[in-house]
Amino acid sequence: MSRKENENNQEWVPRQLTPYEQYLQQKRKRRTGRIIFWVIVIEAVCLILGGIVLFMPREDPEIDELVNKKVQFEYETETDRVVTYGLAVPRPGIDVQLLSVNDWSRPGIKINAIKKIVVHYLGNPKTTAQENHDYFESLKNLQDTYMSANYVVGTEGEIIQCVPDGEVAWASNRANYYSISIENCHRDESGKFTDATYWSDVHLVAYLTEKYDLERDDIIRHYDVTGKDCPKWFVDHPDDWEQFKDDVMTYREECREAQRKMIDELLHGDVSGETEQDVLREYLNSMKEETEVELETSNQDLWEDLKRRAEAYGDH
């Protein structure tokens, strides 16, 4: 037998570990054991918690929602908040006669946001609001000029709506796309408004500025857009123009104060012997008498809105 075969036939004997190698081996075994122990413990805890959750009685989802809902505190007084019940400025009497959609006077282009109210004069003395409305309507056939306005105010104070608030009217050049235009009739070349025209204009502008959350500086003249002498009287008499804007804002504040007073009485029950309807009717009737506007509101249901909100806050 060769030496090589003899070596192959010898039984293999494992090498004896040194004391240090034995120490490392025992350390690894202990570490492995600890890992297995903690894995078992964690799994057991998870199973126990899962069982508890599984067998716990379930709460009503609505109760959970109420418990988890964050409470929000209101720091405004009721009186301060009454202006949020609805627009305080009543909607003036408006004769809605919308023009037919056409390229020449009502293009039907929507406005993304109303940012300005533009005041004009017609430059055509002695014409009525109805005549000017009818002229705007005729442009779809005449097709000789682009012209219109959202509203026309007559010398007797009548108001005709020709184009919806949210649509372009051909009146104010580049401002057409972010404004509402109001044309005003006048009796002579000076362009001065009659008292009826002036106050209807004040009421209309006050209503529109409150409805679209605009302020005094958002009331402008055609002149402020293009430099055109329109409205002529207010261009020639800038002090009168400032007074016009003051009258608009004063009227708005008077309406707010009247509304605030009535709602405050409603909320706190200071009106003895009167129902909520009586109080609200008194408020709207008083506004009608003082401003000669229709008993109508900007959103057509301020009456019910005020009543509903007053009832809601009265329960708190």
C-alpha positions as CSV (number, residue, x, y, z in Angstrom):
1,M,0.0,0.0,0.0
2,S,1.4,3.3,-1.0
3,R,2.0,6.1,1.4
4,K,-0.8,8.2,-0.2
5,E,-3.4,5.4,0.2
6,N,-2.3,4.9,3.8
7,E,-2.9,8.6,4.5
8,N,-6.3,8.5,2.9
9,N,-7.4,5.5,4.9
10,Q,-6.5,7.1,8.2
11,E,-9.5,8.2,10.3
12,W,-9.9,12.0,10.5
13,V,-9.5,13.3,14.0
14,P,-10.9,16.8,14.8
15,R,-8.5,19.4,16.0
16,Q,-8.7,20.4,19.6
17,L,-9.8,23.9,20.2
18,T,-7.7,26.3,22.1
19,P,-9.1,27.8,25.3
20,Y,-9.7,31.1,23.6
21,E,-11.5,29.5,20.7
22,Q,-13.7,27.6,23.1
23,Y,-14.5,30.9,24.9
24,L,-15.6,32.6,21.6
25,Q,-17.7,29.6,20.7
26,Q,-19.6,29.7,24.0
27,K,-20.1,33.4,23.7
28,R,-21.7,33.0,20.3
29,K,-24.0,30.3,21.6
30,R,-25.1,32.6,24.5
31,R,-25.8,35.5,22.2
32,T,-27.8,33.3,19.8
33,G,-29.8,32.1,22.8
34,R,-30.6,35.6,24.0
35,I,-31.7,36.6,20.5
36,I,-34.0,33.6,20.2
37,F,-35.4,34.4,23.7
38,W,-36.3,38.0,23.0
39,V,-37.8,37.1,19.6
40,I,-40.1,34.6,21.4
41,V,-40.9,37.2,24.1
42,I,-41.8,39.9,21.6
43,E,-44.0,37.5,19.6
44,A,-45.8,36.5,22.7
45,V,-46.4,40.1,23.7
46,C,-47.8,40.9,20.3
47,L,-50.0,37.9,20.3
48,I,-51.4,38.8,23.8
49,L,-52.0,42.5,22.7
50,G,-53.6,41.3,19.5
51,G,-55.9,39.1,21.4
52,I,-56.9,41.9,23.8
53,V,-57.7,44.2,20.9
54,L,-59.5,41.5,19.0
55,F,-61.8,40.6,21.9
56,M,-62.4,44.1,23.3
57,P,-65.9,45.5,22.8
58,R,-65.9,47.9,19.8
59,E,-66.8,51.6,20.3
60,D,-69.4,53.4,18.2
61,P,-67.5,55.1,15.3
62,E,-69.5,58.3,15.9
63,I,-68.4,58.4,19.5
64,D,-64.7,57.8,18.5
65,E,-65.0,60.7,16.0
66,L,-66.4,63.0,18.7
67,V,-63.7,62.0,21.2
68,N,-60.9,62.6,18.7
69,K,-62.4,65.8,17.3
70,K,-60.4,68.9,18.3
71,V,-62.4,71.7,19.9
72,Q,-62.1,75.1,18.3
73,F,-62.8,78.2,20.3
74,E,-64.4,81.3,18.9
75,Y,-63.0,84.5,20.3
76,E,-65.4,86.9,18.5
77,T,-68.5,88.1,20.2
78,E,-71.9,87.3,18.7
79,T,-72.4,91.0,17.9
80,D,-69.1,91.1,16.0
81,R,-70.2,88.1,14.0
82,V,-73.6,89.2,12.9
83,V,-72.3,90.6,9.7
84,T,-71.5,87.0,8.6
85,Y,-75.2,86.2,8.7
86,G,-75.7,87.6,5.2
87,L,-75.1,90.7,3.2
88,A,-76.3,93.7,5.1
89,V,-76.9,95.9,2.0
90,P,-80.3,95.1,0.5
91,R,-80.4,94.4,-3.2
92,P,-81.8,97.5,-5.0
93,G,-84.7,97.2,-7.4
94,I,-83.1,95.7,-10.5
95,D,-85.0,95.0,-13.7
96,V,-83.2,92.1,-15.2
97,Q,-83.3,92.2,-19.0
98,L,-80.3,90.2,-20.1
99,L,-79.1,90.8,-23.6
100,S,-78.9,88.0,-26.1
101,V,-75.5,86.4,-26.3
102,N,-73.7,87.9,-29.3
103,D,-70.3,89.1,-30.2
104,W,-71.2,92.8,-30.3
105,S,-72.8,93.4,-26.8
106,R,-72.8,90.3,-24.7
107,P,-70.0,87.9,-25.8
108,G,-70.7,85.4,-23.1
109,I,-67.1,85.4,-21.8
110,K,-66.8,84.4,-18.2
111,I,-64.9,86.5,-15.6
112,N,-62.7,84.6,-13.2
113,A,-62.8,87.2,-10.4
114,I,-64.6,90.5,-10.0
115,K,-62.1,93.0,-8.7
116,K,-63.5,96.5,-9.6
117,I,-66.7,98.3,-10.1
118,V,-66.4,100.8,-13.0
119,V,-68.7,103.9,-13.1
120,H,-69.5,105.4,-16.5
121,Y,-71.8,108.0,-18.1
122,L,-73.4,107.4,-21.4
123,G,-72.5,110.6,-23.2
124,N,-76.0,110.6,-24.8
125,P,-78.1,113.2,-22.9
126,K,-81.9,112.7,-22.3
127,T,-81.9,109.0,-23.3
128,T,-83.5,106.5,-20.9
129,A,-82.1,103.3,-19.4
130,Q,-84.5,101.3,-21.5
131,E,-83.5,103.0,-24.7
132,N,-79.9,102.3,-24.0
133,H,-80.6,98.7,-23.2
134,D,-82.5,98.3,-26.4
135,Y,-79.6,99.9,-28.3
136,F,-77.2,97.4,-26.9
137,E,-79.5,94.6,-27.9
138,S,-79.8,95.9,-31.5
139,L,-76.0,95.7,-31.9
140,K,-76.3,92.0,-32.7
141,N,-78.0,93.1,-35.9
142,L,-76.3,96.4,-36.6
143,Q,-72.8,95.0,-36.1
144,D,-71.2,98.3,-36.3
145,T,-69.7,98.7,-32.8
146,Y,-68.9,96.8,-29.6
147,M,-70.7,98.3,-26.6
148,S,-72.7,97.4,-23.5
149,A,-72.6,97.5,-19.7
150,N,-73.6,95.1,-16.9
151,Y,-76.1,97.7,-15.6
152,V,-77.7,100.9,-16.8
153,V,-79.1,103.5,-14.3
154,G,-81.8,105.8,-15.6
155,T,-82.6,109.4,-14.7
156,E,-85.5,108.3,-12.7
157,G,-83.4,105.9,-10.7
158,E,-84.4,102.8,-12.6
159,I,-81.8,100.1,-12.9
160,I,-81.7,97.6,-15.8
161,Q,-79.3,94.7,-15.8
162,C,-78.0,93.9,-19.3
163,V,-75.2,91.5,-18.7
164,P,-74.7,89.1,-15.7
165,D,-72.1,90.1,-13.2
166,G,-69.9,87.2,-14.0
167,E,-69.6,88.0,-17.7
168,V,-67.7,90.5,-19.8
169,A,-69.5,93.6,-21.0
170,W,-67.9,95.8,-23.7
171,A,-67.5,99.0,-21.6
172,S,-64.2,99.4,-19.8
173,N,-61.4,98.3,-22.2
174,R,-58.9,96.1,-20.5
175,A,-60.9,96.2,-17.2
176,N,-63.7,94.4,-18.9
177,Y,-62.2,91.1,-17.8
178,Y,-62.2,91.8,-14.1
179,S,-64.9,94.3,-13.5
180,I,-68.6,95.2,-13.5
181,S,-69.6,98.3,-15.5
182,I,-72.4,100.6,-14.6
183,E,-73.6,103.1,-17.3
184,N,-75.5,106.2,-16.0
185,C,-78.0,108.3,-17.9
186,H,-77.9,112.1,-17.6
187,R,-80.0,115.0,-18.9
188,D,-77.4,117.4,-20.3
189,E,-73.9,117.6,-21.7
190,S,-72.4,118.3,-18.3
191,G,-72.9,114.6,-17.4
192,K,-74.2,115.4,-14.0
193,F,-76.5,112.7,-12.5
194,T,-80.0,113.5,-11.2
195,D,-80.5,112.9,-7.5
196,A,-82.4,109.7,-8.4
197,T,-79.6,108.4,-10.6
198,Y,-77.0,109.3,-8.0
199,W,-78.6,107.5,-5.1
200,S,-79.6,104.5,-7.2
201,D,-75.9,104.3,-8.2
202,V,-74.8,104.6,-4.6
203,H,-77.2,101.7,-3.6
204,L,-76.1,99.5,-6.5
205,V,-72.4,100.1,-6.0
206,A,-72.7,99.5,-2.3
207,Y,-74.6,96.2,-2.9
208,L,-72.1,95.0,-5.5
209,T,-69.0,96.0,-3.5
210,E,-70.3,94.1,-0.4
211,K,-71.4,91.1,-2.5
212,Y,-68.0,90.7,-4.0
213,D,-66.0,91.8,-1.0
214,L,-64.6,95.0,-2.5
215,E,-63.6,98.2,-0.8
216,R,-63.6,101.9,-1.5
217,D,-60.5,101.8,-3.7
218,D,-62.1,99.2,-5.9
219,I,-64.7,101.7,-7.0
220,I,-63.2,103.4,-10.1
221,R,-64.1,105.6,-13.1
222,H,-63.7,104.7,-16.7
223,Y,-61.2,107.6,-16.7
224,D,-59.0,105.7,-14.2
225,V,-58.6,102.9,-16.7
226,T,-58.1,104.8,-20.0
227,G,-58.0,108.5,-19.2
228,K,-61.3,109.0,-21.1
229,D,-63.5,111.8,-19.7
230,C,-66.0,109.3,-18.3
231,P,-68.0,109.8,-16.2
232,K,-67.6,113.4,-17.3
233,W,-69.0,115.1,-14.2
234,F,-66.8,113.1,-11.9
235,V,-63.7,113.7,-14.0
236,D,-64.4,117.4,-14.0
237,H,-65.3,117.4,-10.3
238,P,-63.0,115.0,-8.5
239,D,-64.2,116.2,-5.1
240,D,-67.7,115.0,-6.1
241,W,-66.2,111.7,-7.1
242,E,-64.6,111.3,-3.7
243,Q,-67.9,112.2,-2.1
244,F,-69.7,109.5,-4.2
245,K,-67.3,106.8,-2.9
246,D,-67.8,108.2,0.7
247,D,-71.5,107.9,0.3
248,V,-71.2,104.3,-0.9
249,M,-69.2,103.3,2.1
250,T,-71.3,105.3,4.5
251,Y,-74.4,103.6,3.2
252,R,-72.8,100.2,3.6
253,E,-71.8,100.9,7.2
254,E,-75.4,102.1,8.0
255,C,-76.8,98.9,6.7
256,R,-74.3,96.9,8.7
257,E,-75.2,98.8,11.9
258,A,-78.9,98.3,11.3
259,Q,-78.4,94.6,10.7
260,R,-76.1,94.3,13.7
261,K,-78.6,96.0,15.9
262,M,-81.5,93.9,14.8
263,I,-79.6,90.6,15.0
264,D,-78.3,91.5,18.4
265,E,-81.8,92.1,19.6
266,L,-82.9,88.8,18.0
267,L,-80.1,86.8,19.7
268,H,-80.6,88.3,23.1
269,G,-84.3,88.5,23.2
270,D,-84.5,92.3,23.8
271,V,-87.6,92.7,21.6
272,S,-90.6,91.9,23.8
273,G,-93.8,90.8,22.2
274,E,-92.3,90.5,18.7
275,T,-91.4,87.3,16.8
276,E,-88.2,86.8,14.9
277,Q,-90.1,87.4,11.7
278,D,-91.4,90.8,13.1
279,V,-87.9,91.9,13.9
280,L,-86.5,90.9,10.5
281,R,-89.4,92.5,8.7
282,E,-88.9,95.7,10.6
283,Y,-85.2,95.8,9.6
284,L,-85.8,95.2,6.0
285,N,-88.8,97.5,5.9
286,S,-86.8,100.2,7.5
287,M,-84.0,99.8,5.0
288,K,-86.6,100.0,2.2
289,E,-88.1,103.2,3.6
290,E,-84.8,104.9,4.0
291,T,-83.2,103.8,0.8
292,E,-86.2,103.3,-1.5
293,V,-85.0,99.9,-2.5
294,E,-87.1,96.7,-3.0
295,L,-87.6,94.3,-0.1
296,E,-85.1,91.9,-1.7
297,T,-81.7,90.8,-0.8
298,S,-78.4,90.0,-2.6
299,N,-78.8,86.3,-2.3
300,Q,-82.6,86.4,-2.5
301,D,-83.0,84.6,0.8
302,L,-81.4,86.7,3.4
303,W,-84.6,86.7,5.4
304,E,-84.5,82.9,5.8
305,D,-80.8,82.9,6.2
306,L,-80.9,85.5,9.0
307,K,-83.7,83.6,10.8
308,R,-81.9,80.2,10.5
309,R,-78.6,81.5,11.7
310,A,-80.1,83.4,14.5
311,E,-81.9,80.3,15.7
312,A,-78.7,78.3,15.5
313,Y,-76.7,80.7,17.5
314,G,-79.5,81.2,19.9
315,D,-79.2,77.5,20.8
316,H,-75.5,77.8,21.7
